[in-house]
Amino acid sequence: MGNLTPPTHAGADDAALRLAFFKNLQLVTNKIHATANIDEIMLELSQELCTLFNCDRLTIYALGEDKQSIVSKVKTGLNSFKDLRLPISDQSIAGYVAANRRPVNIHDVYDGAELARYSPHMAFLKEVDKRTGYRSKQMLVAPILDAASGDLLGVVQLINNRDDAPFPAVAEEGVQGLAQTLAVAFTQRQKPPPAARGKYDELVVAAVISAGELDLAQRSARRKGLPLEDVLIKEFQVKPAAIGQALAKFFGVPYEPFRPDRVKPMDLLKNLRREYVESNHWLPVEETQEGIVVVAPDPERIRASRIVNNIFPKGRIVYRVTSDGEFRKQIDQFYGALADMGSVGDLLSDLDEGEPGEIGADDISAAADNELVRLVNKIIVDAYQQGASDIHVEPRPGKDKVQIRFRKDGSLVNYIEVPASYRNALVTRLKIMCDLDISEKRRPQDGKIKFKKFGPLDIELRVATIPTAGGVEDVVMRILAAGEPLPLDAMGFSPHNHENLIKCISKPYGLFFVCGPTGSGKTTTLHSILGYLNKPDTKIWTAEDPVEITQKGLRQVQVNKKAGLDFATVMKAFLRADPDIIMVGEMRDAETTGIGIEASLTGHLVFATLHTNSAPESIIRLLDMGMDPFNFSDALLGILAQRLAKRLCKECKVAYQPTPDELKQLLAEYSEELRNTPAWVKDPQAAMEAVYKDWQQRYAKDGKFTLYRAKGCSTCGDTGYKGRVGLHELLVGTDPVKKLIQEKARVAEILAQALNEGMRTLKMDGIEKVMQGITDIAQVRAVCIK
């Protein structure tokens, strides 16, 4: 429903506005009939009613049990306070309406003369305003009367027209229509609800669907041979959570929704095969202080059979109900969606618990054991399907189990634990997959797994083994990004940075750097840039370690130090291979950097990555390597610093209005790095005001800012964050910046000059993304050092 207000003036459009007003009133009327009780009307529809009548607040009074008073239900719009009981008499405005059974339209409740025109005893209860700090003024109040008997059922009260004018005639007419609707709702709610006969009848009682729709869904399910739940969800748009709540009321146990972040309870699942769980319809999901939590679509049947108590004789069992669809998703999560590979639970249950031993011939044969091979494949497939970037295999000495964790959206989450007796065999299997020395466990090794040879996915993993305390080895596997690079438009650049980046990389020759720590998305950004430049008439060579993203049209070289193929050697070869564009994975030494600068000065466009904190610091790092400042400044096109911050989950993020102190803090953090710029030095207050004014133009709506905070839902695993967004700092190689490089200026001077030219630092770009509602300030602070 739109933000329609009742017409307040005469004119040609009055008829159209009036028609639209009553049309929207009818929409709200339909919603009132669908609610379960008066409290629900206030909770879910009060805001719509306030918008429709263009008022601040709405209060509904019901007739008290003593028939001598009216009682307010729920207060909205300000601080809540206890229910208010008013006698049915002329002593209050609502009481007068209840006693005389006629509506009133008061222009100012503090005007004693106006109140006296209705009754000499009428008074406004000022204590309510005093308690809340609110100023009541206009008031439109109507009685709620039984249509058949004319008996009083309650009172509806609208407070304060937002136009600060008396409520118009159309509102008077509308509130009487609203009162008639509420009268029907009052009388219907007084009748006892129908007794729930079936599992889904509670959906009708809760007004999620009508009785007719439920009957139609049952007939459709029988005709199509589908489960009733599937028909309700697909054809009648009933949400699984609503079905879960209906089942909870039917069975009398709490509803347990599907949670994608739930850690697999290996101790509970080790004796339960997938086939058994699917046929018996119950599943243990976790062990809490209450006991072992068992979910089932029909917990009553499972509890009566006592089968769970036989399997877990020593544990206290706590039952939860779940919908059929969510139960299937929970099975897939624990046992894996790729049924042909088996499940983690099945695979682990096939690995006998034993004493942890030293590596030897037995471990090699165990590593080739079919169940262990399937377990390793399953771990990799699950990591890929869950969007993990890294897999951490963490053995512990003694009889402790092997912990396996996934890194998702930059944070580690638990996955499973493997029996200690298989820790050596697990590591050995991974070494075999990437052709490492299985007998060497005293020094680190690194390799690569081409998983297509072993499993159903065409992906590659970069593997590093590291000896750790207790004579064990950790293994960390990075899942290398596959497929086409992201287009530049989808990389999250601000319009200012996107425009300047295109200008930089469109030059025919020069040197462009992308810098940031490991895992900040440098390679992804470089490949997006190369994807933008990749044309049939352009020859592009890349030297990478490893080649993570492949593109058609690029000639990509894998660096191999063991074979003597390092970055410097490859760069020299490129210069003899007629390149237009060269991309170097990393410039980590003076020789590679020197060749890159020479190449850029001889008519080639050169891209490279650096491990530095910020764009200005990168310049100093390169000069410290011994680069000639004149050649380097001539070659430099620009430097892009980058970080990845967690993105707020779009499904559950909560909007709120920031306090003045919060805005002031954001402004202070944003302006912190502007302190050395000429505008700031000249007039700090004016500089801050200019920033605030810019924010108001770009991010404020009606003069108000809206920020978002994390909440958590099943989509994001109750973390409040899903995915990541890039924060960028683009320093353009302008003539003033090049002059400072030639003079070997300090970082602060280069930064001040870049800021004066319009550069935004990582933190400033992050705060702008906070203002846009993409992330929050805590995530920006977490990835920005300054």
Buried (B, 14 or more C-beta within 10 A) or exposed (E): EEEBBBBBEEEEEBEEBBEBBBEBBEEBBEBBEBBEBBEBBBBEBBEBBBBBBBBBBBBBBBBBEEEEBBBBBBBBBBEEEEEBEBBBBBBBBBBBBBBBBEBBBBEBBEEEEBBEEBBEEBBBBEEBBEEBEBEBBBBBBBBBBEEEEEEBBBBBBBBBBEBEEBBBEBBBBBBBBBBBBBBBBBBEBEEEEEEBEEBBBBBBBBBBBEEEBBEBBBEBBEEEEBEBBBBBBEBBEBEBBBBBBBBBBBBEBBBBBBBEBBBBBBEBBBEBBBEEBEEBBBBBBBBEEEEBBBBBBBBBBBBEEEEBEEBBEEBEBBBBBBBBBBBBBBBBBBBBEBEEBBBBBBBBBBBEEEEBBEBEEEBBEBBEBEBBBBBBBBBBBBBBEBEBBBBBBBBBEEEBBBBBBBBBBBEEBEBBBBBBBBBBBBBBBBBBBBEBEBEEBEEEBEBBBEBEEBBEBEBBBBBBBEBEEEEBBBBBBBBBBEEEBBEBEEBBBBEBBBEBBEEBBEEEBBBBBBBBBEBBBBBBBBBBBBBBBBEEEBBBBBBBBBBBBBBEEBEBBBBEEEEEBBBBBBBEEBBEEEBBBBBBBBBBEBBBBBBBBBBBBEEBBBBBBBBBBBBBBBBBBBBEBEBEBEBBBBBBBBBBBBBBBBBBBEEBBEEEEBEEEBBEEBBEBBBEBBEBBEEBEEEEEEBBEBBBEEBEEEBBEEEEBBBBBBBBBBEBBBBBBBBBBBBBBBBBBBEEBBEBBBEEBEBEBBBBBBBBBEBBBBBBBBBBBBBBBBBBBEBBBBBBEE
